[in-house]
Amino acid sequence: MVLVENVQDILENAKRFDEYLAKGNREEREFALQTLYAGRCFVVVRHGDEYKFYPSKYIGYKNNSESNYYEQLGDAVPISSQQEDRYGDAALYTFDGRMSNKAINKVLKCTCVKDNDMSEKFIEYCNKFGLKGSYKRKFWLEIIEQK
């Protein structure tokens, strides 16, 4: 899969993820909830006063979808020495959150960090879906404004 290269790539994935949560079929909604619950690093998008959170392993690959995600997860293999030269310590597998994190770092021009204020917002967001959030998550604090 190709990594995101700009904010528009991220927003296209965010839109699809939101659709899964709001009006997806049972499998799509369950996928979105599971990746939200299991995610460690999150891109934050703000629309007015509302904050939404997107797991990096999903949001960091261009044109991602539930089926693409599961396909890549199932097909992931250790990276080759040639790929290792290209990605360095950013990945161990061909579908790896470290690769998506590195791509997001490049797009947003910052790294993800722990932040108590954002953790509070994340926990509130998770509660909307019946999930328990956590203070152990990290966030890119270069928040994308959505109009």
N, C-alpha and C positions, 0 to 999 in steps of 0.2 A: 504494500500500500504506500501511497505517496503522502508525505507529511505536509501539514498546513504551511502556507507560505505568507499569509497575510490575515488581517482581521476579518475580511470578508469570508475566507475559508472557515474560520472559527464560527462566525455568525450563521453560516449555512448549516453547519453541524448542530449548532445550538437550536436553531429553528426545528430541525428534525427531532431532536431530543425532547423539546417542549411538546411537539405533536404526539410523541410516544406517551408522555405523561398525561396529556390532556384528553386525547381521543384515539390513542392507539388501541390495537386489539390486545387481548389478554397477554400474549407473549411479548409484544412490544413494551407494554406498560411494565410488566415484570422485569424485563431486561433493563429498562431505564431505572427502575427502583433499585434493582440489584447493583448496577454499576454506580449509582449515587451512593448507596450504602457502603459499598466496598472500596470506593475511590479513596486515594490518599492525597492527591493534589488536584486543585480545582481552579478553573478559569471562572472569573466572576463577571457577570453581565448585569448592569443596572438599567432598569427601565423606570424612570421617575423615582419613586421611593422604594420600589421592589428590587430585591437582589435575587438573582438566580445563579445556581452553581452547576458546573459541568465538569465531569471527571476527565482528567487530561488524557488518559489512554483512549477514550472515545473521541474527544473533541480535537485531539492533535493529529488525526489522520484525515486527509481530504476526502470529502464526499462519503463520510462514514455512515453506516447504517447498522441496524441490529444484525442483519444477515452477514454483512461484511465483517463485523466485529467477531462474531462467532466463527466464521470461516477462517479468518486470520489467526484467531486464538487456537483453533484446532490444528492449523497447518504450521504454527510457529516451530522453528527449529533453531538450534544454536547458530549464531552468525559465523560466517566463514572468516578466515584470516584476512581476506581481501576486504570484507565488510568491516572487520575490526579496525583495519587501517583507516577506513573512512569515518567510522563512528566513534572510535576510541572507547572510552569507558562509558559511553552513553547507552550501551545495550549489550545484552547477552543473547537475546533471541531476535528473530526477524520481526516479531510483533511485540514490542516492549515499551512500557510506560516511560522508561528513561529516554527513549528516542523521541516520543511525543513531547515530553517535558523540555527537551533540548530545543525542539522546533518552536514550541510556545515561548520559551525564553527569548528566542531570536525575534519572534513576531512582536512580543510585548516589551522587549528590551528590559527585562528584569527577571528575577528568579522567584519561585514560590517560597513562601516563608510562613511560619506559624504566626498567627495574629489573633489575640483574644477577642477584639471587637468583631472581626470577620467570622470567628468561630461562633459567636453568639448569633449572628445573622444566619450562618449555615445551619445551626441547630434549629432555629425558628423555621427555616425553609424545609428542613427534613420533617419537622413535626407536622407540616401541612399534609404530608403524604403518609403519616403514621410511622415514620422512621425515627429512630433515635440517633441524633447527630453526635459529634464528638469534638473535643478540643484538640485531638491529636492530628487533625488535618492541616494541610498547608494550602496557601492561596497565592495567586498572583495578585498583587495589590495595584497593578495597573488595570483598573476596572474599565471594562468596555462599556461605553454608554450606548444604549439602544434607543432609537427614536421611534 
